[in-house]
Amino acid sequence: MIRITPDGTDTLPLYDYKQSDATISGGEFGFDIHPKSAQWLDFKVTDAIIRGKLDAGGNLPYIPSNKLIGEIKLSKEKLWKLNKTYLSFCCKQLYKTK
């Protein structure tokens, strides 16, 4: 990314983007546990990894961070006058790999 007017006098910054060949790879995996003895409990973990490399060398810009997401969900078919109620706790961790 190269700024066209480096003196900073313009009101809106303009950038010149270059196009190049790149390789994007990644995947997502996870597991979801529903204990038979506690049907009201649901435990889920997913991990999403993505990498972008320029063929000429270097990393591809604007690739999102890897994500690790954990969730615990407590549910009940009927709670007072409410049907199919649930309470969910979710934790998301963004991380980078070397």
C-alpha positions as CSV (number, residue, x, y, z in Angstrom):
1,M,0.0,0.0,0.0
2,I,1.5,3.3,-1.1
3,R,0.0,6.7,-0.2
4,I,-0.3,8.8,-3.4
5,T,0.2,12.1,-1.7
6,P,2.7,11.6,1.2
7,D,2.7,15.3,2.3
8,G,-0.7,14.8,4.0
9,T,-2.3,17.9,2.5
10,D,-5.3,16.1,1.0
11,T,-8.5,15.8,3.0
12,L,-9.1,12.2,2.1
13,P,-6.1,9.8,2.1
14,L,-5.8,8.0,-1.3
15,Y,-4.0,4.7,-1.6
16,D,-2.6,2.8,-4.6
17,Y,-3.3,-0.9,-4.3
18,K,-1.3,-3.5,-6.2
19,Q,-2.7,-6.9,-7.4
20,S,-0.6,-10.0,-7.0
21,D,-1.0,-13.8,-6.9
22,A,-1.8,-15.2,-3.5
23,T,-2.7,-18.4,-1.8
24,I,-5.5,-18.6,0.8
25,S,-5.9,-21.6,3.0
26,G,-7.7,-22.5,6.2
27,G,-10.4,-24.5,7.8
28,E,-12.8,-24.8,10.6
29,F,-13.4,-27.6,13.0
30,G,-15.3,-28.1,16.2
31,F,-17.3,-30.4,18.4
32,D,-20.7,-30.2,20.0
33,I,-21.5,-32.3,23.1
34,H,-25.1,-33.1,24.2
35,P,-24.8,-35.3,27.4
36,K,-27.6,-37.9,27.5
37,S,-27.8,-37.7,31.2
38,A,-28.2,-33.8,31.1
39,Q,-30.3,-33.0,28.1
40,W,-30.6,-29.4,29.2
41,L,-26.9,-28.9,28.7
42,D,-25.1,-28.2,25.4
43,F,-21.3,-27.6,25.1
44,K,-19.8,-26.4,21.9
45,V,-16.2,-25.5,20.8
46,T,-15.1,-24.3,17.3
47,D,-11.8,-23.1,15.9
48,A,-11.4,-21.3,12.6
49,I,-8.0,-20.8,11.0
50,I,-7.2,-18.8,7.9
51,R,-3.9,-17.9,6.2
52,G,-3.1,-15.7,3.2
53,K,0.3,-15.7,1.6
54,L,1.5,-13.7,-1.3
55,D,3.2,-15.8,-3.9
56,A,6.0,-13.2,-4.1
57,G,6.5,-13.4,-0.4
58,G,4.8,-11.8,2.6
59,N,1.4,-12.0,4.1
60,L,-1.9,-11.1,2.4
61,P,-3.4,-7.9,4.0
62,Y,-6.8,-7.8,5.7
63,I,-7.0,-11.5,6.6
64,P,-9.1,-11.9,9.7
65,S,-7.6,-13.3,12.9
66,N,-8.0,-16.9,13.8
67,K,-11.0,-17.5,16.2
68,L,-11.5,-19.9,19.0
69,I,-15.1,-19.9,20.2
70,G,-16.6,-21.7,23.3
71,E,-20.2,-21.8,24.2
72,I,-22.2,-23.4,27.0
73,K,-26.0,-23.4,26.6
74,L,-28.6,-24.2,29.3
75,S,-32.1,-24.9,28.0
76,K,-35.5,-25.8,29.3
77,E,-38.6,-26.7,27.3
78,K,-40.9,-24.6,29.5
79,L,-40.0,-22.0,32.1
80,W,-43.0,-20.3,33.8
81,K,-45.0,-19.0,30.8
82,L,-42.1,-19.1,28.4
83,N,-41.6,-21.9,25.9
84,K,-38.2,-23.2,24.6
85,T,-36.1,-20.9,26.9
86,Y,-32.3,-21.0,27.0
87,L,-29.4,-19.2,28.6
88,S,-26.1,-19.1,26.6
89,F,-22.6,-18.2,27.7
90,C,-20.2,-17.6,24.8
91,C,-16.5,-16.7,24.8
92,K,-14.5,-15.7,21.7
93,Q,-10.7,-15.5,21.6
94,L,-8.9,-14.0,18.6
95,Y,-5.4,-15.2,18.1
96,K,-2.5,-15.1,15.6
97,T,-0.2,-18.0,14.7
98,K,3.4,-17.5,13.9
